[in-house]
């Protein structure tokens, strides 16, 4: 059993973020939207400055280790995993849009639980990668945790807007439990390195998809200036401290 107390602390902090929506002192919608837009901008900066370059390195490594036994020399392996992650969360969002059109009907329990457990599994994978990371440098792990904390912040608020009261009663505890369960599984189970690369690709596709669907300001609710400030400030931070 691999005990990594730094990863445990990170998992606890990330899990706690799901308990915040509805409890933060945002009394005005304007302040609420500004905070979300800052976090959304920072998440976009993480994708372009850190995530995409890391994916390029992992894709090259995956190609090198699979070129003798996978078709096309494994060149598309990580890209396909990213595509699947992107499509998976796009599908979850389409489910919510379909429900929104049926305003007079009871909530479809199957769709509801598919969304909650789908996001829960995604959060669990991120918790697992806290322990079984492909990134050896502690600074890279720190950036990963910091960026995922903003990502989870946005997911929490996005799901709360989608599920209303059920988020406070059920969703947030399910998501927090999945995050801690991912860490726990990571301490006990070491998956093959190639499989971890595929998981990282899937999670990365999820990050890109969720950023576009849940995090980017929609309609007239988004605040461009806070979004721009969040993106530029976090980009400078990532560039200067990597």
C-alpha positions as CSV (number, residue, x, y, z in Angstrom):
1,X,0.0,0.0,0.0
2,X,1.5,3.3,-1.1
3,X,0.9,6.0,1.5
4,X,1.5,9.5,0.1
5,X,0.4,12.1,2.7
6,X,0.8,14.9,0.2
7,X,-1.6,13.2,-2.1
8,X,-4.0,12.5,0.8
9,X,-4.0,16.2,1.8
10,X,-4.6,17.2,-1.8
11,X,-7.5,14.7,-2.1
12,X,-9.1,16.0,1.1
13,X,-8.8,19.6,-0.1
14,X,-10.2,18.8,-3.5
15,X,-13.1,16.8,-2.0
16,X,-13.9,19.7,0.4
17,X,-14.3,22.0,-2.6
18,X,-17.5,20.2,-3.6
19,X,-19.0,21.2,-0.2
20,X,-18.5,24.9,-0.9
21,X,-21.2,25.8,-3.5
22,X,-24.2,27.3,-1.6
23,X,-22.0,28.1,1.4
24,X,-19.7,30.8,0.1
25,X,-20.7,34.3,1.0
26,X,-21.7,35.4,-2.5
27,X,-24.8,37.4,-1.6
28,X,-25.0,39.1,-5.0
29,X,-25.2,37.3,-8.3
30,X,-22.8,39.8,-9.8
31,X,-20.1,38.7,-7.4
32,X,-20.9,35.1,-7.9
33,X,-20.5,35.3,-11.7
34,X,-17.3,37.3,-11.4
35,X,-15.7,34.6,-9.2
36,X,-16.8,31.9,-11.6
37,X,-15.5,33.8,-14.6
38,X,-12.1,34.2,-12.9
39,X,-11.9,30.5,-12.2
40,X,-13.0,29.7,-15.8
41,X,-10.3,31.9,-17.2
42,X,-7.7,30.3,-15.1
43,X,-8.8,26.8,-16.1
44,X,-8.5,27.8,-19.8
45,X,-5.0,29.1,-19.2
46,X,-4.1,25.7,-17.6
47,X,-5.3,23.9,-20.7
48,X,-3.2,25.9,-23.1
49,X,-0.1,26.5,-21.0
50,X,0.3,23.2,-19.1
51,X,-2.1,20.5,-20.2
52,X,-1.6,20.5,-23.9
53,X,2.3,20.4,-23.7
54,X,2.1,17.6,-21.2
55,X,-0.3,15.7,-23.4
56,X,2.2,16.1,-26.3
57,X,4.9,14.5,-24.2
58,X,2.7,11.7,-23.0
59,X,1.5,11.0,-26.5
60,X,5.1,10.8,-27.7
61,X,6.0,8.4,-24.8
62,X,2.9,6.2,-25.5
63,X,3.8,6.0,-29.2
64,X,7.4,5.0,-28.3
65,X,6.2,2.2,-25.9
66,X,3.5,0.8,-28.2
67,X,4.9,1.2,-31.7
68,X,5.7,-2.5,-32.0
69,X,2.3,-4.0,-31.1
70,X,-0.4,-1.4,-31.8
71,X,-1.9,-0.5,-35.2
72,X,-0.7,2.8,-36.6
73,X,2.2,2.5,-34.1
74,X,0.0,3.8,-31.3
75,X,0.3,7.3,-32.6
76,X,-3.4,8.0,-32.0
77,X,-3.8,6.3,-28.7
78,X,-3.8,9.3,-26.4
79,X,-5.8,11.4,-28.9
80,X,-8.5,8.8,-29.0
81,X,-8.6,8.7,-25.2
82,X,-9.0,12.5,-25.2
83,X,-11.7,12.3,-27.8
84,X,-13.6,9.7,-25.7
85,X,-13.3,11.9,-22.6
86,X,-14.6,14.9,-24.5
87,X,-17.5,13.1,-26.1
88,X,-18.5,11.5,-22.7
89,X,-19.0,14.8,-21.0
90,X,-20.6,16.4,-24.0
91,X,-23.1,13.5,-23.8
92,X,-23.7,14.2,-20.1
93,X,-24.4,17.9,-20.9
94,X,-26.8,16.9,-23.7
95,X,-28.7,14.8,-21.2
96,X,-29.2,17.9,-18.9
97,X,-30.4,20.0,-21.9
98,X,-32.9,17.3,-22.7
99,X,-34.2,17.3,-19.2
100,X,-34.5,21.1,-19.2
101,X,-37.0,20.9,-22.0
102,X,-39.3,18.8,-20.0
103,X,-40.1,21.4,-17.3
104,X,-43.5,20.0,-16.4
105,X,-42.3,16.4,-15.8
106,X,-40.6,14.7,-12.9
107,X,-36.8,14.4,-13.0
108,X,-35.7,11.4,-14.8
109,X,-33.8,9.4,-12.1
110,X,-31.8,7.4,-14.6
111,X,-30.5,10.5,-16.3
112,X,-29.8,12.2,-13.0
113,X,-27.8,9.4,-11.6
114,X,-25.9,8.9,-14.9
115,X,-24.8,12.5,-14.6
116,X,-23.9,12.4,-10.9
117,X,-22.0,9.1,-11.3
118,X,-20.4,10.1,-14.5
119,X,-18.9,13.2,-12.9
120,X,-18.2,11.1,-9.9
121,X,-16.1,8.6,-11.9
122,X,-14.3,11.5,-13.5
123,X,-13.5,13.0,-10.1
124,X,-12.4,9.6,-8.9
125,X,-9.9,9.3,-11.8
126,X,-8.4,12.7,-10.9
127,X,-8.1,11.5,-7.3
128,X,-6.4,8.3,-8.5
129,X,-3.9,10.4,-10.6
130,X,-3.0,12.3,-7.5
131,X,-1.2,9.2,-6.3
132,X,-0.3,7.4,-9.6
133,X,0.8,10.5,-11.4
134,X,2.8,10.6,-14.6
135,X,4.4,13.8,-13.4
136,X,7.5,13.2,-11.3
137,X,8.2,16.8,-10.3
138,X,6.5,18.1,-7.2
139,X,6.0,21.5,-8.8
140,X,4.0,19.9,-11.7
141,X,1.9,18.1,-9.1
142,X,1.3,21.3,-7.3
143,X,0.1,23.0,-10.5
144,X,-2.1,19.9,-11.1
145,X,-3.8,20.2,-7.7
146,X,-4.2,24.0,-7.9
147,X,-5.7,23.8,-11.4
148,X,-8.0,20.9,-10.4
149,X,-9.2,22.8,-7.4
150,X,-10.5,25.6,-9.7
151,X,-11.8,23.0,-12.1
152,X,-13.7,21.3,-9.2
153,X,-15.0,24.7,-8.0
154,X,-16.6,25.2,-11.4
155,X,-18.0,21.7,-11.6
156,X,-19.6,22.1,-8.2
157,X,-21.3,25.3,-9.1
158,X,-22.3,24.0,-12.6
159,X,-23.9,20.9,-11.1
160,X,-25.6,22.9,-8.4
161,X,-27.1,25.1,-11.0
162,X,-28.2,22.0,-12.9
163,X,-29.6,19.9,-10.0
164,X,-30.7,22.7,-7.6
165,X,-31.6,21.3,-4.1
166,X,-30.4,17.8,-4.8
167,X,-26.8,19.0,-5.1
168,X,-26.9,20.2,-1.4
169,X,-28.6,17.0,-0.3
170,X,-26.8,14.3,-2.3
171,X,-24.5,15.4,-5.2
172,X,-21.7,17.1,-3.3
173,X,-21.2,14.2,-0.8
174,X,-21.1,11.7,-3.7
175,X,-18.5,13.8,-5.6
176,X,-16.4,14.3,-2.4
177,X,-16.6,10.5,-1.7
178,X,-15.5,9.7,-5.3
179,X,-12.5,12.0,-4.9
180,X,-11.3,10.3,-1.7
181,X,-12.1,6.9,-3.1
182,X,-9.9,7.6,-6.1
183,X,-7.1,8.5,-3.8
184,X,-7.6,5.4,-1.7
185,X,-7.7,3.1,-4.8
186,X,-4.5,4.8,-6.0
187,X,-2.7,3.8,-2.7
188,X,-3.7,0.2,-3.2
189,X,-3.8,-0.5,-6.9
190,X,-1.0,0.3,-9.4
191,X,-2.3,0.1,-13.0
192,X,0.1,-0.5,-15.9
193,X,1.9,2.6,-17.0
194,X,0.3,2.5,-20.5
195,X,-3.2,2.3,-19.0
196,X,-2.4,5.3,-16.8
197,X,-1.4,7.3,-19.9
198,X,-4.8,6.4,-21.4
199,X,-6.6,7.5,-18.2
200,X,-4.7,10.8,-18.3
201,X,-5.7,11.3,-21.9
202,X,-9.4,10.6,-21.0
203,X,-9.3,12.9,-18.1
204,X,-7.6,15.6,-20.2
205,X,-10.4,15.3,-22.8
206,X,-12.8,15.7,-19.9
207,X,-11.1,18.8,-18.6
208,X,-11.3,20.4,-22.1
209,X,-15.0,19.4,-22.5
210,X,-16.1,20.4,-19.0
211,X,-14.3,23.7,-19.4
212,X,-16.2,24.5,-22.6
213,X,-19.5,23.2,-21.3
214,X,-19.6,24.0,-17.6
215,X,-17.0,26.6,-17.0
216,X,-17.1,29.1,-19.9
217,X,-19.6,31.9,-19.2
218,X,-22.9,31.3,-21.1
219,X,-25.3,33.8,-22.5
220,X,-25.1,37.1,-20.8
221,X,-24.1,35.8,-17.4
222,X,-20.4,35.6,-18.1
223,X,-18.1,38.5,-17.2
224,X,-15.4,38.9,-19.8
225,X,-13.1,41.2,-17.9
226,X,-12.8,38.8,-14.8
227,X,-12.5,35.9,-17.3
228,X,-9.7,37.6,-19.1
229,X,-7.9,38.6,-15.9
230,X,-8.1,35.0,-14.6
231,X,-6.7,33.6,-17.8
232,X,-3.8,36.1,-18.1
233,X,-2.8,36.1,-14.5
234,X,-2.8,32.3,-14.1
235,X,-1.0,31.9,-17.5
236,X,1.8,34.3,-16.3
237,X,1.9,32.4,-13.0
238,X,2.3,29.0,-14.7
239,X,4.9,30.2,-17.1
240,X,7.0,31.9,-14.4
241,X,7.0,29.0,-11.9
242,X,7.2,25.9,-14.1
